[in-house]
Structure formats: C-alpha cells, structure tokens
C-alpha cells in the first residue's frame, strides 16, 4: 500500500519554482493561488492537473481547507507602526496579512515562507519583529535563516530568508549546505536555444571591453565615462554595472530584466544578456518547464522564482519533519527528560 503524500497549499505561487521543489520532495499540491495571468498559464500548461486559482488572495476564504503545509513568498511591504508591537489585525492591507490569515485559517503542521534578505533590515528591524510576533501568536515555533542558493546546487549567488513555522511536537532542521558549488559552465552545458533580449549596437561596442568576471572598471577610462554616464562620478553601488559573468563561477543574482545597466548579467563569451532558457537553467528549472507569455513576462517569471534546487532542499527537510515519526518521538523523550531533571 502506497503511503499517502503530505499535502501543500501555496500562495503567491509565481511560475512554480517552489511548487516543483515541493513536488520533487514528495508533496501533493492541493491548491496554488496566483494573481498574474501569465504565471497561472505557465502553471496550468506544465501541470494541467494542479488546482490553480487565478485571483486576488484577499478574496479567498481558507476556512475549512486542510493541508499539511502552507507556503508562499509574500511580497515585502512596510507596516504602519502605531505602537511598539503590531498584532495580526494591525497588518491588514498587506500581503503578509493574507499569508498569516491563511496559516491561521488552515492550521497546517508546518508553514514555509520565503523572502528577500532585505526584509530583515526593513524599517530598522520592526518588520521582521512584527512578522515573528504575529506568526508565533498562532501557536507555532517560528524560525528563519538566510540561505544562499549557491550552496544548494544552484549556479547563482542568491540569498533568501526562509521562514519555518512548526506546530508543537514537530522538529525541523534547515538543509545542510553542499560542498559542491555549481559553476555557470556546468549549469549551461547543452542548454536549449531560445528567445532572448539583445543589446543595442552601441552597448555591444562598450561591453566588448569587459572580460569574463569583469565589469565597467575594466573598460578604458573614456569608455567608462560613456557607459556609466553620471554614475561614473558617484560612489558605491556600481560594481553590478557592466558585469560579464565568468564560466567558472556561479552567476550573480538574476533580476527580472536581464539588460538593465545597474544589474548587468552579460554572457561570458557573447556580448548579450542570457536567454530565457539560460535564465531558467541558472534558476535550476528543468528544460521541460515551459513559460507562457511575452519574452519580458518570461524573464520576470523566472527572475522572481524561488530556485528549484533550493526549494527542493528545503522541501525535503519539511517532508522529513512531517513523515519521520522518530524525530517527533525523540523530541517527546527529550522534553520529558528535561522536565524531570
């Protein structure tokens, strides 16, 4: 008899990076909620049997729904701080509130949330304090860690905050980093051809001066001034400009648009941005995963996604927490020992 798979409800599902990871770890997807129509089309095209709901999460009632896991990368929004600490109701109007509401109404065994590293510094730390206070108030043990995707089989330097909330009696351990760092060359080996943005002829002339692993600083000074414009005379925050990635290193964090001057991600050999399929490979999406929509939409879907291999590594630990009764028994024994000593 086949064991029943643990179930998951995902909010802000995007193009499916987290969903694929959960699927690979052994979860059954019960519901995915997403407002972007192209993301919805991407999910439905690749997994026709998934229950994908397109719409505003504020209009969805989660009462009565059941799932072992609730997950979602809620967008980081500032809270209006009226006092020293905010309660759940005071975060209304934010997408964090909607994620918290889903957790409160579904009551999963574990919840998993992902966000950018900058959320820890938002409003001088008040945002993260509020998030932890609200989620803990539902009876969960809440923790978070910064994980870098390059330590989990992703050819990309991409740090993300991973929140985990567990019910009493459930133990969770973050995945251990891998000793193997995947390079861009390994990631893009035999990558399928696809559509991709192009640089203007003028930009091609300027970026030709940049070697793999270099940036605008490798250009002749007169070319630097032409490429950088007013930014040439500013200080700080410029090393992402005119960047060409090297074959023997992971890529820098992918953005939603591959040709922006401030966050350049130039191909190591050809003077061009990475193609859509190269973007997908760097985010560790399988080649069989198709993206629906315009080229700019496809880049945005991939750039916003949780890297699949990072999602898989975290999801496997979540799976262990739910399915391994020994860990729960061990916690109970340890708690009894602690109580009587």
Number of C-alpha atoms within 10 A of each C-alpha: 3 4 6 9 13 16 20 24 26 28 22 21 27 28 30 27 25 26 27 24 23 26 17 17 19 17 22 19 22 17 18 23 21 21 16 17 14 20 25 22 19 21 26 17 15 16 14 11 11 15 15 20 17 16 14 12 18 13 8 12 12 15 12 8 14 16 21 19 25 25 26 23 25 20 15 15 14 14 19 12 14 8 7 7 13 19 14 18 10 16 21 14 12 16 18 22 20 19 24 20 20 24 25 17 15 20 23 23 20 27 28 21 18 20 19 16 17 12 19 16 11 15 13 10 12 19 22 16 13 20 20 18 16 23 23 15 13 16 14 22 18 20 13 16 13 16 20 17 26 24 22 25 23 27 28 26 15 23 18 18 19 20 20 23 27 23 16 14 15 23 20 19 11 16 17 12 15 11 9 11 18 21 20 23 16 16 22 17 10 8 13 12 10 10 12 18 16 15 15 9 8 9 15 14 12 18 24 14 19 21 17 17 16 20 23 26 17 16 19 12 12 8 17 20 15 11 20 17 11 9 15 15 8 10 7 6 9 18 14 17 20 29 27 28 23 19 18 14 18 23 27 19 16 23 17 17 19 24 18 15 15 15 19 24 26 26 20 22 13 12 19 23 22 24 21 24 25 24 22 28 24 28 29 22 24 13 12 7 17 16 24 20 14 10 16 14 17 26 25 20 23 29 22 17 21 28 29 27 24 25 25 25 21 24 25 19 18 27 21 17 21 19 15 12 12 11 17 18 13 13 16 15 12 11 12 11 10 9 8 6 5
